[in-house]
């Protein structure tokens, strides 16, 4: 079960980073994406990355018990 938590956490962080990159225009892929240079996607990406870090910490804490 812990492995699933870690995988979910890493995916959330990676997705968050991609969304932040697209929202800021640093990662304009695909070129037709509606997310490019759209500030709200920077915030959504940051939120997803933060949630991923929290899930990672909770999973690690639960595994130590």
ABEGO torsion letter per residue (X at the ends): XAAAAAAAAAAAAAAAAAAAAAAAGABBOBAABAABGBAAAAAAAAAAAAAAAAAAAAAAAAAAX
